[in-house]
Amino acid sequence: MRRWGIRKKVLVVTLVPTLLTTLMLGLFFSLSWVKNIEQLLQDRGDSLSRQLAAAAEYGLFTANRNLLNSLSNALLEEQDVRSITFYDASQVRMLHTGPGHRLPLAKDTLNQPGATRMSGTDSTVFVTPVYLQDLMIDNLMDLDIRSTAQLSPIGWVAVEMSHIRTEKETYKALLISLLLVLAGVILSLLIAVRLSRAFTNPVFQLNEAVAKLKEGKLDTRIYTEAGPEFEQLESGLNAMAEELSKAQAEMQQNIDQATEDLRETLETIEIQNIELDFARKEALEASRIKSEFLANMSHEIRTPLNGIIGFTELLLKSQMPRQQKDHLNTIRKSSEILLTIINDILDFSKIEAGKLMLDRVPFKLRDIIEEVMVMLAPAAHSKNLDLVPLVYNDVPDNIMGDPLRVKQVITNLVNNAIKFTQTGEVVLRASLDDEDTENHRVTLRLSISDSGVGLSRAQQQSLFNAFSQADASTARQYGGTGLGLAISKRLVEEMGGSIGLESELGKGSTFWFTLTTDLSVSKEAAEPRDSLTGEKVIYLEHQKTSGLAVEHLMRDWGLEVDRANSPGELRERVEEAQKSQSGYALAIIGINRHLLHSSQYCGLLRDLEVERDCRTLLLTPTQESHDDPLSGLASGHISKPVCRDALYDELLYLIHGIHKGLPGGETDLSARLPGNSSVPRVLAVDDNEANLKLVLTLLRDNHIQAEGATSGFEALSKARQNHFDLVFMDLQMPGMDGVETTERLRALDRYSERLPIIALTAHALADEQDRLIQQGFDGYMAKPISSQQLMEIIREYTGYGVMAVGGSEQATVSEVRDTRRGIRPSTRQKQRDCVSIEESIQLAAGKADLAEELFSMLLEQLHSDLRAIHQLWDSDDMDGLLECVHKLHGAARYCGVPELREAANLFETALKRESDDRETLKEQMLAAMERLDNWGEQTDWQSMFRAYQPKAFID
């Protein structure tokens, strides 16, 4: 009703009361009239029946039918009388005049004392008894008979009255009432309409006038003549219209003046427009020329992602103690994670857009868990935390899924647990949550528990949101972007699992996630581990959870494990066992970082090793150096957290003297693998001298006949002169790019069979991989490139296999990808240093002179790259800018410049995807370049390279 107009409201207010009153009055008078008509009929019927009864007294007494007939005929002349019936004293009908009764008399009607009536639909019957009154009939009966006749009726008279006239009168009354009601309603409606118009017409006139004023018709005036109530409103609107008219006139005058001024300067503006158009055309032409000049540089910037992983592999080829290899393996694994951090940040946009592509390959879950724990162990042990992996026996080892994504989630959760835990332990538990044996599917549950600060319920609500942390103090104290948990949540959900946490403030937290996956049928037979069955060892461990995990592993292998609670108890039990001729095969001692220089444990180890001739295995936290006395006293040493394979191999060596080397027991590190016996000839093509030198170094260190070419023309020339079995081709080169060079190589007649050509790229996205296959490449290698990757490609395409010299005992996860797969390793961003001399030398296979040369080449090119990037950005030449950044990114991959490498990678990806944050990422990259340039000018980096000495380890 609030939205009704004035007219509708006036009509409702006027009509509703009037209509209700009229209806009520009409209904009242109609009912009264009908009631009166019915009552009149009844009164008349009673009167007629009584009159007839008095007149018919003699006729009934004497049974004179003629008299009765004449009486009834006379009465039938009355209105509404339909029929008359006479009954004698025996209730027998004597005479009936008129139509038959429509309403038959009930049996007991005549037995009722006094007059009665019966009403029906069409008529009413009035029955009146007839008594002897003052009729003088002395000559006819004696007194007794006369007295009896006066007490009982001598008959009955039944007069039937018709309802026809009564109904007509009733209808007439109702019709008259209805007409009166309609007349009242119509009259009320006319009055209401008249009143509503008196209110609404002035309002409509006012609205129409306001609408005209809104349209600009400022000469509109209002005269409603509606009375004093509207006069004030009329005068106000008319005054407003007058003011608006004056304002418009003044504004029009100003416009005319401004137009006149514009006419005076029109010629100048036209000249300026012509000059601007000419300048724009010149800028577009210059941009086009620059784009053509830099078109072939796009992929150059992506070339050298050969960083830490490749050079760590080269370092592992040299002879070194086991502990040094352990640390290098840790460096290699950490480098792999660092490599995935950038890609992980780039993939976050894919996750948000729902375009994340997951791999589905077989992998070993335990290996993934142990790699993460070993990688994060230094951070945990630096805080004296116990870092423990617990994988239950029912957890299958071989499953299907995306190992990189699973590793990323585990890394994020464990890293957070370490970050927010000051004392105590961090425990990763892997258990079987559900199993579908029919479909060979399992649901695994991985939980990471810590004894850290814990979280309140309010903090838990937003913890999995992007860029969210518990509170501001958390970010200040522990750092981080708050992106890790958000990425982990989306990754777990994409893999079909769920993630959550259980936490209580001040009592630690447990983060968990589930993983539903298919079981993998491994083609490799599981290695039996029964060589240690029945052996007896004693184990001392102060960290309870670590002790349970190690004891659990050893008991699975069939060892008898006795636990000691203190050094003194261990010494006593070893002594007692030797006295009883049942000595222990090995004493295992686990310590924390506070006990590394303990004189008590030094004495214990000397006593066991020298006095008791009992071999010992020392389990220590990760150490930056092994200058502690304990490591030199023990027969064996393993860093915590203890990995299953490393523990088994060490136990096998210390107990049985069996040293597990290469597969098949080979000890020659250059032993040939099954395959082609002839050494293949490989051609590497790259216009970047530093990149080419590194690839050739990796190939030649593995005894591969390798030649290099710095351009497509040189590659064609060498291919015509020599026969090559495999070509590694850079994509972007000046003059002739990698695609055109590949097409011409395939057109050479000397190659009867298809020449395998592998594309080298630093930043291939999913859509680029399919394009590489379509352009004729057999595969691609994502940089950084390791020796292991190169040998896998050579073995795949030439049939020649060689074990990388000095290679690590555990093969790295191959980064050589089939171009049909669109999955890139994920990464997680962290703050990088400007320059790392140690990393530079590692990337150069441990060769300081090569690292110095590569770093010098990068610094020399830095100034020209800075100028080029500024010019290309200002000219909006995105293609040329992408090519320049790609080349810079590739050069940074071969030097220890993590900050620049990361910034170039992010900016290159932003350029490719045309994202909105390109300018921000450009400024970050330029800042990194300037910091590197300043560092090079202010630092004697040549002396730092020449004075660098690798850290020595004590085995």
Backbone hydrogen bonds, N-H to C=O, Kabsch-Sander energy under -0.5 kcal/mol:
donor,donor_aa,acceptor,acceptor_aa,energy
4,W,1,M,-1.2
9,K,5,G,-2.1
10,V,6,I,-2.7
11,L,7,R,-2.5
12,V,8,K,-2.4
13,V,9,K,-2.7
14,T,10,V,-2.2
15,L,11,L,-3.0
16,V,12,V,-1.9
18,T,14,T,-1.0
19,L,15,L,-3.4
20,L,16,V,-2.4
21,T,17,P,-2.5
22,T,18,T,-2.8
23,L,19,L,-2.5
24,M,20,L,-2.3
25,L,21,T,-2.5
26,G,22,T,-2.9
27,L,23,L,-2.5
28,F,24,M,-2.3
29,F,25,L,-2.8
30,S,26,G,-2.2
31,L,27,L,-2.3
32,S,28,F,-2.2
33,W,29,F,-2.5
34,V,30,S,-2.5
35,K,31,L,-2.3
36,N,32,S,-2.2
37,I,33,W,-2.2
38,E,34,V,-2.2
39,Q,35,K,-2.4
40,L,36,N,-2.5
41,L,37,I,-1.9
42,Q,38,E,-2.0
43,D,39,Q,-2.6
44,R,40,L,-2.4
45,G,41,L,-2.4
46,D,42,Q,-2.5
47,S,43,D,-2.2
48,L,44,R,-2.6
49,S,45,G,-2.4
50,R,46,D,-2.0
51,Q,47,S,-2.4
52,L,48,L,-2.5
53,A,49,S,-2.0
54,A,50,R,-2.1
55,A,51,Q,-2.0
56,A,52,L,-2.2
57,E,54,A,-0.8
60,L,56,A,-2.4
61,F,57,E,-2.1
62,T,58,Y,-2.9
63,A,59,G,-0.8
64,N,59,G,-2.3
65,R,63,A,-1.1
68,L,64,N,-1.9
69,N,65,R,-2.7
70,S,66,N,-2.4
71,L,67,L,-2.2
72,S,68,L,-2.5
73,N,69,N,-2.5
74,A,70,S,-1.9
75,L,71,L,-1.9
76,L,72,S,-2.0
77,E,73,N,-0.6
77,E,74,A,-0.7
78,E,75,L,-1.9
81,V,78,E,-1.2
82,R,80,D,-0.5
82,R,160,E,-3.3
83,S,160,E,-1.2
84,I,97,T,-2.7
85,T,158,A,-2.1
86,F,95,L,-3.0
87,Y,156,W,-2.6
88,D,92,V,-2.5
89,A,154,I,-0.7
91,Q,88,D,-1.9
94,M,86,F,-3.0
95,L,86,F,-1.4
97,T,84,I,-3.5
109,T,106,A,-1.3
112,Q,109,T,-1.3
116,T,127,V,-2.9
118,M,125,V,-2.5
120,G,123,S,-2.7
124,T,161,M,-2.5
125,V,118,M,-3.1
126,F,124,T,-0.5
126,F,159,V,-3.3
127,V,116,T,-3.4
127,V,125,V,-0.6
128,T,126,F,-0.5
128,T,157,V,-2.8
130,V,155,G,-3.0
132,L,149,A,-0.9
137,I,135,L,-1.0
140,L,137,I,-1.7
141,M,137,I,-1.4
146,R,142,D,-1.7
147,S,143,L,-2.6
148,T,144,D,-2.3
149,A,145,I,-2.2
150,Q,146,R,-1.5
151,L,147,S,-0.9
151,L,148,T,-0.7
152,S,148,T,-1.3
154,I,130,V,-3.1
155,G,130,V,-0.9
156,W,87,Y,-2.5
157,V,128,T,-2.7
158,A,85,T,-3.0
159,V,126,F,-2.8
159,V,157,V,-0.6
160,E,83,S,-2.8
160,E,158,A,-0.5
161,M,124,T,-3.4
161,M,159,V,-0.6
162,S,80,D,-3.7
163,H,122,D,-2.8
167,E,163,H,-2.9
168,K,164,I,-2.1
169,E,165,R,-2.4
170,T,166,T,-2.2
171,Y,167,E,-2.8
172,K,168,K,-2.5
173,A,169,E,-2.3
174,L,170,T,-2.6
175,L,171,Y,-2.8
176,I,172,K,-2.4
177,S,173,A,-2.4
178,L,174,L,-2.7
179,L,175,L,-2.6
180,L,176,I,-2.2
181,V,177,S,-2.5
182,L,178,L,-2.9
183,A,179,L,-2.5
184,G,180,L,-2.3
185,V,181,V,-2.7
186,I,182,L,-3.0
187,L,183,A,-2.3
188,S,184,G,-2.5
189,L,185,V,-2.9
190,L,186,I,-2.6
191,I,187,L,-2.2
192,A,188,S,-2.9
193,V,189,L,-3.0
194,R,190,L,-2.2
195,L,191,I,-2.4
196,S,192,A,-3.1
197,R,193,V,-2.5
198,A,194,R,-1.5
199,F,195,L,-1.1
200,T,196,S,-3.7
201,N,197,R,-1.9
203,V,199,F,-1.0
204,F,200,T,-3.2
205,Q,201,N,-2.3
206,L,202,P,-2.3
207,N,203,V,-2.7
208,E,204,F,-2.7
209,A,205,Q,-2.1
210,V,206,L,-2.5
211,A,207,N,-2.5
212,K,208,E,-2.1
213,L,209,A,-2.3
214,K,210,V,-2.3
215,E,211,A,-1.8
216,G,213,L,-1.1
217,K,212,K,-2.6
218,L,216,G,-1.9
220,T,217,K,-1.3
230,F,227,G,-1.0
231,E,227,G,-0.7
232,Q,228,P,-0.8
234,E,230,F,-2.5
235,S,231,E,-2.5
236,G,232,Q,-2.0
237,L,233,L,-2.4
238,N,234,E,-2.6
239,A,235,S,-2.1
240,M,236,G,-2.3
241,A,237,L,-2.6
242,E,238,N,-1.9
243,E,239,A,-2.2
244,L,240,M,-2.6
245,S,241,A,-2.2
246,K,242,E,-1.9
247,A,243,E,-2.6
248,Q,244,L,-2.7
249,A,245,S,-2.1
250,E,246,K,-2.3
251,M,247,A,-2.6
252,Q,248,Q,-3.0
253,Q,249,A,-1.8
254,N,250,E,-2.0
255,I,251,M,-2.7
256,D,252,Q,-2.5
257,Q,253,Q,-1.9
258,A,254,N,-2.7
259,T,255,I,-3.1
260,E,256,D,-2.0
261,D,257,Q,-2.0
262,L,258,A,-2.5
263,R,259,T,-2.3
264,E,260,E,-1.5
265,T,261,D,-1.1
266,L,262,L,-0.5
266,L,263,R,-0.8
269,I,265,T,-2.2
270,E,266,L,-2.5
271,I,267,E,-2.0
272,Q,268,T,-2.2
273,N,269,I,-2.5
274,I,270,E,-2.1
275,E,271,I,-2.3
276,L,272,Q,-2.7
277,D,273,N,-2.6
278,F,274,I,-2.2
279,A,275,E,-2.4
280,R,276,L,-2.5
281,K,277,D,-2.2
282,E,278,F,-2.1
283,A,279,A,-2.4
284,L,280,R,-2.7
285,E,281,K,-2.3
286,A,282,E,-2.6
287,S,283,A,-2.6
288,R,284,L,-2.4
289,I,285,E,-2.4
290,K,286,A,-2.5
291,S,287,S,-2.6
292,E,288,R,-2.3
293,F,289,I,-2.3
294,L,290,K,-2.4
295,A,291,S,-0.5
295,A,292,E,-0.6
297,M,294,L,-1.6
298,S,295,A,-0.8
300,E,297,M,-0.5
301,I,297,M,-0.9
301,I,298,S,-0.5
301,I,883,E,-0.6
302,R,299,H,-0.7
303,T,300,E,-1.6
305,L,303,T,-1.5
310,G,306,N,-0.5
311,F,307,G,-1.8
312,T,308,I,-2.1
313,E,309,I,-1.9
314,L,310,G,-1.5
315,L,311,F,-2.1
316,L,312,T,-2.1
317,K,313,E,-0.6
317,K,314,L,-1.0
318,S,315,L,-1.3
325,K,321,P,-2.1
326,D,322,R,-2.6
327,H,323,Q,-2.0
328,L,324,Q,-2.4
329,N,325,K,-3.1
330,T,326,D,-2.1
331,I,327,H,-2.5
332,R,328,L,-3.0
333,K,329,N,-2.8
334,S,330,T,-2.7
335,S,331,I,-2.5
336,E,332,R,-2.1
337,I,333,K,-1.9
338,L,334,S,-2.6
339,L,335,S,-2.6
340,T,336,E,-1.5
341,I,337,I,-1.0
341,I,338,L,-0.5
341,I,827,T,-0.8
342,I,338,L,-0.8
343,N,339,L,-0.8
344,D,340,T,-2.2
345,I,341,I,-2.0
346,L,342,I,-2.2
347,D,343,N,-2.2
348,F,344,D,-0.9
348,F,345,I,-0.6
349,S,345,I,-0.6
349,S,346,L,-0.7
350,K,346,L,-0.6
351,I,347,D,-2.4
352,E,348,F,-2.4
353,A,349,S,-1.9
354,G,350,K,-0.7
354,G,351,I,-1.0
355,K,350,K,-2.7
356,L,350,K,-0.6
358,L,356,L,-0.5
361,V,401,G,-3.0
363,F,399,I,-2.5
365,L,363,F,-0.7
365,L,397,D,-2.1
368,I,364,K,-1.7
369,I,365,L,-2.4
370,E,366,R,-2.7
371,E,367,D,-2.4
372,V,368,I,-2.1
373,M,369,I,-2.4
374,V,370,E,-2.7
375,M,371,E,-2.3
376,L,372,V,-2.2
377,A,373,M,-0.8
380,A,376,L,-1.7
381,H,377,A,-3.3
382,S,378,P,-1.9
383,K,379,A,-0.6
383,K,380,A,-1.0
384,N,381,H,-1.4
385,L,380,A,-2.5
386,D,424,G,-1.8
387,L,385,L,-0.7
388,V,386,D,-0.6
388,V,426,V,-2.5
390,L,388,V,-0.5
390,L,428,L,-3.6
391,V,389,P,-0.5
392,Y,390,L,-0.6
392,Y,430,A,-2.4
395,V,392,Y,-1.6
399,I,363,F,-2.4
399,I,397,D,-0.7
400,M,518,D,-2.4
401,G,361,V,-1.8
406,V,402,D,-2.3
407,K,403,P,-2.8
408,Q,404,L,-2.0
409,V,405,R,-2.3
410,I,406,V,-2.4
411,T,407,K,-2.8
412,N,408,Q,-2.4
413,L,409,V,-2.3
414,V,410,I,-2.8
415,N,411,T,-2.6
416,N,412,N,-2.1
417,A,413,L,-2.1
418,I,414,V,-2.4
419,K,415,N,-2.3
420,F,416,N,-2.1
421,T,418,I,-1.1
425,E,423,T,-0.5
426,V,386,D,-3.1
427,V,449,S,-2.6
428,L,388,V,-3.0
429,R,427,V,-0.6
429,R,447,S,-2.9
430,A,390,L,-2.7
431,S,445,R,-2.4
433,D,431,S,-0.6
433,D,443,T,-2.7
434,D,443,T,-1.7
436,D,441,R,-3.5
437,T,435,E,-0.6
440,H,436,D,-0.8
441,R,436,D,-2.1
442,V,517,T,-2.6
443,T,434,D,-3.0
444,L,442,V,-0.5
444,L,515,L,-2.9
445,R,431,S,-2.7
446,L,513,F,-2.6
447,S,429,R,-2.5
447,S,445,R,-0.5
448,I,511,F,-3.4
449,S,427,V,-2.9
449,S,447,S,-0.5
450,D,509,S,-2.5
451,S,425,E,-1.0
453,V,420,F,-1.6
460,Q,456,S,-1.7
461,Q,457,R,-0.9
461,Q,458,A,-0.5
462,S,458,A,-0.6
463,L,460,Q,-0.7
465,N,462,S,-1.3
467,F,482,G,-0.6
468,S,465,N,-1.3
468,S,482,G,-1.3
474,T,471,D,-0.5
475,A,471,D,-1.3
476,R,472,A,-2.0
477,Q,473,S,-2.5
478,Y,474,T,-2.9
479,G,474,T,-0.6
479,G,475,A,-1.4
487,I,483,L,-2.3
488,S,484,G,-2.5
489,K,485,L,-2.6
490,R,486,A,-2.1
491,L,487,I,-2.7
492,V,488,S,-2.7
493,E,489,K,-2.2
494,E,490,R,-2.4
495,M,491,L,-1.8
496,G,493,E,-1.5
497,G,492,V,-2.8
500,G,512,W,-2.4
502,E,510,T,-2.3
504,E,508,G,-1.7
506,G,453,V,-3.1
507,K,504,E,-2.7
508,G,452,G,-0.6
509,S,450,D,-0.5
510,T,502,E,-2.2
511,F,448,I,-2.4
512,W,500,G,-2.5
513,F,446,L,-2.2
514,T,498,S,-2.4
515,L,444,L,-2.4
517,T,442,V,-2.5
517,T,515,L,-0.6
519,L,440,H,-2.5
520,S,398,N,-1.9
522,S,520,S,-1.0
533,T,530,D,-1.1
534,G,558,G,-2.8
535,E,532,L,-1.9
537,V,560,E,-2.8
538,I,586,L,-2.0
539,Y,562,D,-3.0
540,L,588,I,-2.8
541,E,564,A,-0.7
542,H,590,G,-0.8
544,K,542,H,-0.8
547,G,543,Q,-2.4
548,L,544,K,-2.1
549,A,545,T,-2.2
550,V,546,S,-2.5
551,E,547,G,-2.6
552,H,548,L,-2.3
553,L,549,A,-1.8
554,M,550,V,-2.3
555,R,551,E,-2.4
556,D,552,H,-1.5
557,W,553,L,-1.1
558,G,555,R,-1.4
559,L,554,M,-2.1
560,E,535,E,-3.4
561,V,559,L,-0.6
562,D,537,V,-2.3
562,D,560,E,-0.6
564,A,539,Y,-2.6
570,L,566,S,-2.3
571,R,567,P,-2.5
572,E,568,G,-2.3
573,R,569,E,-2.5
574,V,570,L,-2.2
575,E,571,R,-2.2
576,E,572,E,-2.7
577,A,573,R,-2.3
578,Q,574,V,-2.4
579,K,575,E,-2.1
580,S,576,E,-1.7
581,Q,578,Q,-1.4
582,S,577,A,-2.9
585,A,536,K,-3.1
586,L,536,K,-0.8
587,A,615,R,-2.4
588,I,538,I,-3.1
588,I,586,L,-0.5
589,I,617,L,-2.7
590,G,540,L,-3.4
591,I,619,L,-2.5
595,L,592,N,-1.6
596,L,593,R,-1.0
598,S,595,L,-1.6
602,C,598,S,-1.8
603,G,599,S,-2.5
604,L,600,Q,-1.9
605,L,601,Y,-2.7
606,R,602,C,-2.4
607,D,603,G,-2.3
608,L,604,L,-2.5
609,E,605,L,-3.1
610,V,606,R,-2.6
611,E,606,R,-1.2
612,R,607,D,-2.5
614,C,608,L,-3.6
615,R,613,D,-0.6
617,L,587,A,-2.5
618,L,636,G,-2.6
619,L,589,I,-3.1
619,L,617,L,-0.5
620,T,618,L,-0.6
620,T,638,I,-2.0
630,L,596,L,-0.8
632,G,628,D,-0.7
633,L,629,P,-0.8
633,L,630,L,-0.9
634,A,630,L,-1.6
635,S,616,T,-0.8
636,G,616,T,-1.7
638,I,618,L,-2.6
640,K,620,T,-3.2
647,L,643,C,-2.4
648,Y,644,R,-2.4
649,D,645,D,-2.7
650,E,646,A,-2.1
651,L,647,L,-2.6
652,L,648,Y,-2.6
653,Y,649,D,-2.2
654,L,650,E,-2.8
655,I,651,L,-2.5
656,H,652,L,-1.8
657,G,653,Y,-1.2
658,I,652,L,-1.5
659,H,657,G,-0.6
660,K,658,I,-0.6
661,G,659,H,-0.7
662,L,666,E,-1.9
665,G,662,L,-1.7
666,E,663,P,-0.9
669,L,667,T,-0.7
671,A,668,D,-1.9
673,L,801,G,-1.2
676,N,799,G,-4.5
682,V,680,P,-0.5
682,V,705,Q,-3.2
683,L,726,L,-2.4
684,A,682,V,-0.5
684,A,707,E,-2.9
685,V,728,F,-2.9
686,D,684,A,-0.5
686,D,709,A,-2.6
689,E,687,D,-0.7
692,L,688,N,-2.7
693,K,689,E,-2.6
694,L,690,A,-1.9
695,V,691,N,-2.2
696,L,692,L,-2.4
697,T,693,K,-2.2
698,L,694,L,-2.5
699,L,695,V,-2.3
700,R,696,L,-2.9
701,D,697,T,-2.3
702,N,698,L,-0.7
702,N,699,L,-0.8
703,H,700,R,-2.0
704,I,699,L,-2.0
705,Q,680,P,-1.2
706,A,704,I,-0.9
707,E,682,V,-2.3
709,A,684,A,-2.1
712,G,736,M,-0.5
715,A,711,S,-1.9
716,L,712,G,-2.2
717,S,713,F,-2.2
718,K,714,E,-2.5
719,A,715,A,-2.2
720,R,716,L,-1.7
721,Q,717,S,-1.4
722,N,718,K,-2.6
724,F,722,N,-0.5
725,D,681,R,-2.8
726,L,681,R,-1.2
727,V,756,P,-1.9
728,F,683,L,-2.8
729,M,727,V,-0.6
729,M,758,I,-3.2
730,D,685,V,-1.6
731,L,760,L,-0.9
733,M,731,L,-0.6
736,M,734,P,-1.9
738,G,731,L,-3.6
739,V,731,L,-0.6
741,T,737,D,-2.3
742,T,738,G,-2.2
743,E,739,V,-2.0
744,R,740,E,-2.1
745,L,741,T,-2.4
746,R,742,T,-2.1
747,A,743,E,-0.8
748,L,745,L,-1.3
751,Y,748,L,-0.8
752,S,750,R,-1.0
758,I,727,V,-3.1
759,A,779,G,-2.6
760,L,729,M,-2.8
761,T,759,A,-0.6
761,T,781,M,-2.1
769,Q,765,L,-1.3
770,D,766,A,-1.0
771,R,767,D,-1.1
772,L,768,E,-2.0
773,I,769,Q,-1.5
774,Q,770,D,-2.1
775,Q,771,R,-1.6
776,G,773,I,-1.6
777,F,772,L,-2.1
778,D,757,I,-2.6
779,G,757,I,-0.9
780,Y,817,R,-0.9
781,M,759,A,-2.7
782,A,815,E,-0.7
783,K,761,T,-2.3
783,K,781,M,-0.5
790,L,786,S,-2.2
791,M,787,S,-2.4
792,E,788,Q,-2.0
793,I,789,Q,-2.3
794,I,790,L,-2.6
795,R,791,M,-2.7
796,E,792,E,-2.2
797,Y,793,I,-2.4
798,T,794,I,-2.3
799,G,794,I,-0.6
799,G,795,R,-1.0
800,Y,794,I,-0.7
803,M,671,A,-1.2
807,G,804,A,-2.2
811,A,809,E,-0.6
817,R,780,Y,-0.8
817,R,815,E,-0.6
821,R,818,D,-2.2
824,R,822,G,-0.5
827,T,341,I,-0.7
836,S,896,G,-2.9
840,S,836,S,-2.2
841,I,837,I,-2.2
842,Q,838,E,-2.1
843,L,839,E,-2.7
844,A,840,S,-1.0
845,A,842,Q,-1.4
846,G,841,I,-2.6
847,K,841,I,-0.5
847,K,844,A,-1.6
848,A,846,G,-0.8
851,A,847,K,-2.2
852,E,848,A,-2.5
853,E,849,D,-2.0
854,L,850,L,-2.4
855,F,851,A,-2.3
856,S,852,E,-2.2
857,M,853,E,-2.2
858,L,854,L,-1.7
859,L,855,F,-2.2
860,E,856,S,-2.3
861,Q,857,M,-1.6
862,L,858,L,-0.8
862,L,859,L,-0.6
863,H,859,L,-0.7
865,D,861,Q,-2.0
866,L,862,L,-2.2
867,R,863,H,-2.1
868,A,864,S,-2.5
869,I,865,D,-2.6
870,H,866,L,-2.0
871,Q,867,R,-2.4
872,L,868,A,-2.8
873,W,869,I,-2.2
874,D,870,H,-2.4
875,S,871,Q,-2.0
876,D,873,W,-1.2
877,D,872,L,-2.5
878,M,876,D,-1.3
881,L,877,D,-2.3
882,L,878,M,-2.5
883,E,879,D,-2.0
884,C,880,G,-2.3
885,V,881,L,-2.7
886,H,882,L,-2.2
887,K,883,E,-1.8
888,L,884,C,-2.1
889,H,885,V,-2.8
890,G,301,I,-1.8
890,G,886,H,-2.2
891,A,887,K,-2.0
892,A,888,L,-2.1
893,R,889,H,-1.0
894,Y,891,A,-1.2
895,C,892,A,-1.1
897,V,892,A,-0.6
897,V,895,C,-2.2
899,E,833,D,-1.8
901,R,897,V,-2.6
902,E,898,P,-2.2
903,A,899,E,-2.3
904,A,900,L,-2.8
905,N,901,R,-1.9
906,L,902,E,-2.3
907,F,903,A,-2.3
908,E,904,A,-2.5
909,T,905,N,-2.1
910,A,906,L,-2.1
911,L,907,F,-2.2
912,K,908,E,-2.2
913,R,909,T,-2.2
914,E,910,A,-0.8
915,S,910,A,-1.8
918,R,915,S,-0.9
921,L,917,D,-2.3
922,K,918,R,-2.3
923,E,919,E,-2.3
924,Q,920,T,-1.9
925,M,921,L,-2.2
926,L,922,K,-2.8
927,A,923,E,-2.3
928,A,924,Q,-2.0
929,M,925,M,-2.3
930,E,926,L,-2.5
931,R,927,A,-2.4
932,L,928,A,-2.2
933,D,929,M,-2.5
934,N,930,E,-2.7
935,W,931,R,-2.3
936,G,932,L,-2.2
937,E,933,D,-1.8
938,Q,934,N,-2.2
939,T,935,W,-1.1
941,W,939,T,-1.8
944,M,940,D,-1.3
945,F,941,W,-2.2
946,R,942,Q,-2.1
947,A,943,S,-2.2
948,Y,944,M,-0.6
948,Y,945,F,-0.6
955,D,953,F,-0.5
